[in-house]
Structure formats: structure tokens, C-alpha cells
Amino acid sequence: MIGKYGEYLAVRFVKSQKFKIIHQNWTSSVDHRREIDVIAMDDEVLVFIEVRSRSAKSLQSGYQSISKKKKSVLEKAFRDYLR
């Protein structure tokens, strides 16, 4: 539940910054585990957004919560999208 609400807030924020949302929860046809939470355009720049929702009591930031394995999966998803 926190994850979906976090994505809703993220999309709302991105739209408020005048980004155009291209996709939400895009999944690669190569491997269904490769997902991009939000894909947006900022003028002519394509932006990939990984949403990390955290509770107020969390001991680490969303940025710190992304493991090396998750970074690798995200990178592969980005490449799949750009193909």
C-alpha cells in the first residue's frame, strides 16, 4: 500500500514540475522483473524514475535502499526500454 501511494505522490510531484508522464510501471518484454516505475519527459530529456517509499521511522533513505542487484536490474530495464 505504501508503494502505490508513494508512486501516486511521485507522479503528482513530477507533473507539478511540468514533466510529461510517458509510462507508469513499464515492464520489459525481455524479462518481466525489469520494471521502471515512471518514465517521463523533461523538455527533450527522457527521465527514468525509481520510486522508493519509506516510512518516517525508516533508518535509511530511499537512495540508500537501492542494492547493487537492484541497480543492475534497473540498468537492464533502461536498456530494454531504449531498444
ZIRA-V244449 format. One record per residue. N is the residue number from 0. RES is the residue in one letter. OMEGA is omega in whole degrees, 0 to 359 (none if undefined). Layout:
# ZIRA-V244449
n: {N:N}
res: {RES:RES}
omega: {OMEGA:OMEGA}
This chain:
# ZIRA-V244449
n: {0:1:2:3:4:5:6:7:8:9:10:11:12:13:14:15:16:17:18:19:20:21:22:23:24:25:26:27:28:29:30:31:32:33:34:35:36:37:38:39:40:41:42:43:44:45:46:47:48:49:50:51:52:53:54:55:56:57:58:59:60:61:62:63:64:65:66:67:68:69:70:71:72:73:74:75:76:77:78:79:80:81:82}
res: {M:I:G:K:Y:G:E:Y:L:A:V:R:F:V:K:S:Q:K:F:K:I:I:H:Q:N:W:T:S:S:V:D:H:R:R:E:I:D:V:I:A:M:D:D:E:V:L:V:F:I:E:V:R:S:R:S:A:K:S:L:Q:S:G:Y:Q:S:I:S:K:K:K:K:S:V:L:E:K:A:F:R:D:Y:L:R}
omega: {179:181:180:179:177:178:177:180:180:180:178:179:181:177:180:178:176:173:175:179:179:180:169:179:177:179:180:174:179:183:185:178:180:183:175:185:181:173:185:175:172:190:181:184:176:185:174:184:173:182:178:180:181:174:180:182:183:182:178:181:176:179:181:184:181:182:176:179:180:178:179:179:179:180:178:178:179:179:178:181:184:179:none}
